[in-house]
Amino acid sequence: MLSNILIWLAFVAVVVWLGWLTFRAWRAKNKLVKFAGGSMSSLLTLVLALVTGVLLVGMIKAYAPRSAPVPELKSAGSPEQLERGKHLADSFCASCHSPTNELPLTGGLDLGKDFPMPLGSFVSANLTPGGRLKDWSDGEIFRAIRNGVDRDGNWLFVMSGARGRFLSDADIEALIAYLRSQPVVTNDTPMPLDQPNVLGFLMLGTGLLPAGEAPITEAISMPPKGATAEFGKYILSYQDCVACHGEDLSGGEPGQLAPLGPNLALVKKWTQEQFITTRRTGIDPDGHALNNQVMPWKNIGRMDDEELAAVYAYLTSLPLSVAVQSTP
């Protein structure tokens, strides 16, 4: 934070210097210096002053304390919770919180490298008991997952925009139980984890980057597990498919932070067996290999057959056109 403040102060100093040059130019006796130099320096001063102001707005958005409720809870850590939590961590969380896409969730991945433009460094946290979570309450971990706010009220840029906030209350509690049960792994990561650069702050300041979602304060429940479209809709509510494939899964839009994903109506051309096989092997029915760096098929493929059948049921129930050629 201090380095970014110093950068902003450097911008302010340049604006002041340009303003002084503008003042001197307009007071010059030489008409060329007065009008040409004065006009040019005035324009540069105004432009840089605007940039400096936008940069300040972006920094305020990034560093302003965030508030969201911290529920009073203590995960029971029952065998059922641990099993469910491990399953969620393996099929969902590991794609960001593990350099190997496998358990344990040691963190350390710079997710900013996957953004379409250099916005800074955004490193995933070590979620084993060797990381900071050992000092957090279960309620504070719940708030971080649900609303992207850390123990100290700081904004978690990536977490606040991730779909994991739509996990049911019971699933988050199960995940917390599993996080507590992992082996201790020491993996030092740069702090703070989210470090936007000047471009990131400017895009935040102009509103081109989202400044986080409103806190979710209502309880979220999970429908009965089964190979149903209802349960598939729940799975896709917390998986990050919409980040790449669009809010209605009809395809991504140019300019989004996540990679551009195709219209998922193409799944309607596959059988359920072909869909499950694609998620297990990373090879679609046309022989196209999925890129796990772009599409975390390995993690999704760890869902059981019933869950994948539910996702298939939901995708094939959507009113999307099947006239597509690309693959996810």
Sequence and secondary structure as in RCSB ss.txt:
>XXXX:A:sequence
MLSNILIWLAFVAVVVWLGWLTFRAWRAKNKLVKFAGGSMSSLLTLVLALVTGVLLVGMIKAYAPRSAPVPELKS
AGSPEQLERGKHLADSFCASCHSPTNELPLTGGLDLGKDFPMPLGSFVSANLTPGGRLKDWSDGEIFRAIRNGVD
RDGNWLFVMSGARGRFLSDADIEALIAYLRSQPVVTNDTPMPLDQPNVLGFLMLGTGLLPAGEAPITEAISMPPK
GATAEFGKYILSYQDCVACHGEDLSGGEPGQLAPLGPNLALVKKWTQEQFITTRRTGIDPDGHALNNQVMPWKNI
GRMDDEELAAVYAYLTSLPLSVAVQSTP
>XXXX:A:secstr
 HHHHHHHHHHHHHHHHHHHHHHHHHT SSHIIIIIIHHHHHHHHHHHHHHHHHHHHHHHHHHS           
   HHHHHHHHHHIIIIIHHHH TTSSSS     BGGGGSSS  EEEB    STTSGGGGS HHHHHHHHHH B 
TTS B HHHHHSGGGGS HHHHHHHHHHHHHS        SSSEEE HHHHHHHHHTSS        S       
SSSHHHHHHHHHHSSHHHHH TTSS   TT SS     GGGGGGS HHHHHHHHHHSB TTS B  TTTS HHHH
TTS HHHHHHHHHHHHHS          
